Amino acid sequence: MKKISQELLEGLQKAKNAMQSIQNELGLIVISEYQKQELFDAYKKNQEQIKELSVKIESEYGPGNLNIDTGEFTPSEKEPTGASVIED
């Protein structure tokens, strides 16, 4: 059995370690992209929920503004267009 030179062995080991590091980084990027899409989907879902709840609030209380922190609803004189939610 023959051994390759130390220089060649170290070169192969260095390249192999670099490839493993790159694979790990690529894996993190893929996970990050997946998580990003999940967050966008969750954001859209909550946005739709706010729209649906705003319609329910307006149908029950009429048009107006809602302070989401206090629950205080201020009726308005305007035509119904969906209750506004005020966030502090």
C-alpha positions as CSV (number, residue, x, y, z in Angstrom):
1,M,0.0,0.0,0.0
2,K,1.3,3.4,-0.9
3,K,0.6,6.7,0.8
4,I,0.0,9.9,-1.1
5,S,2.2,12.9,-0.3
6,Q,1.2,15.0,2.7
7,E,0.8,18.0,0.5
8,L,-1.8,16.2,-1.7
9,L,-3.6,14.7,1.4
10,E,-3.8,18.2,3.0
11,G,-5.1,19.7,-0.2
12,L,-7.8,17.0,-0.5
13,Q,-8.8,17.4,3.2
14,K,-9.0,21.2,2.9
15,A,-11.2,20.9,-0.2
16,K,-13.4,18.3,1.4
17,N,-13.8,20.5,4.6
18,A,-14.6,23.5,2.4
19,M,-17.2,21.5,0.5
20,Q,-18.9,20.4,3.8
21,S,-18.9,24.0,5.0
22,I,-20.5,25.2,1.8
23,Q,-23.1,22.4,2.0
24,N,-24.0,23.4,5.6
25,E,-24.3,27.1,4.5
26,L,-26.5,26.1,1.5
27,G,-28.7,24.0,3.9
28,L,-29.2,27.0,6.1
29,I,-30.1,29.2,3.2
30,V,-32.7,26.6,2.0
31,I,-34.1,26.5,5.6
32,S,-34.2,30.3,5.8
33,E,-36.0,30.6,2.5
34,Y,-38.6,28.0,3.7
35,Q,-39.1,29.8,6.9
36,K,-39.4,33.1,5.0
37,Q,-42.2,31.7,3.0
38,E,-43.9,30.3,6.1
39,L,-43.8,33.7,7.7
40,F,-45.2,35.4,4.6
41,D,-48.0,32.8,4.6
42,A,-48.7,33.4,8.3
43,Y,-48.7,37.2,7.7
44,K,-51.3,36.9,4.9
45,K,-53.5,34.6,7.0
46,N,-53.5,37.1,9.9
47,Q,-54.2,39.9,7.4
48,E,-57.2,38.0,6.1
49,Q,-58.4,37.4,9.7
50,I,-58.2,41.1,10.5
51,K,-60.3,41.8,7.4
52,E,-62.9,39.2,8.4
53,L,-63.1,40.5,12.0
54,S,-63.3,44.1,10.8
55,V,-66.4,43.1,8.7
56,K,-67.9,41.4,11.8
57,I,-67.2,44.4,14.0
58,E,-68.8,46.8,11.5
59,S,-71.9,44.6,11.1
60,E,-72.3,44.4,14.8
61,Y,-71.3,48.0,15.8
62,G,-71.6,50.0,12.6
63,P,-68.8,52.0,10.9
64,G,-66.2,53.5,13.2
65,N,-62.7,53.2,14.7
66,L,-61.5,50.6,17.2
67,N,-58.6,51.1,19.6
68,I,-57.3,47.5,19.6
69,D,-55.4,48.0,22.9
70,T,-58.4,49.3,24.9
71,G,-61.4,47.8,22.9
72,E,-62.9,51.3,22.7
73,F,-65.1,51.7,19.6
74,T,-65.8,55.2,18.3
75,P,-68.8,55.2,15.9
76,S,-68.4,57.4,12.8
77,E,-70.9,59.2,10.7
78,K,-69.4,58.0,7.4
79,E,-70.7,55.3,5.1
80,P,-69.7,51.7,6.0
81,T,-66.4,50.7,4.4
82,G,-65.0,48.4,7.1
83,A,-64.1,49.1,10.7
84,S,-60.7,50.7,11.1
85,V,-58.4,49.2,13.7
86,I,-56.1,51.6,15.5
87,E,-52.8,50.2,16.8
88,D,-50.6,52.2,19.2
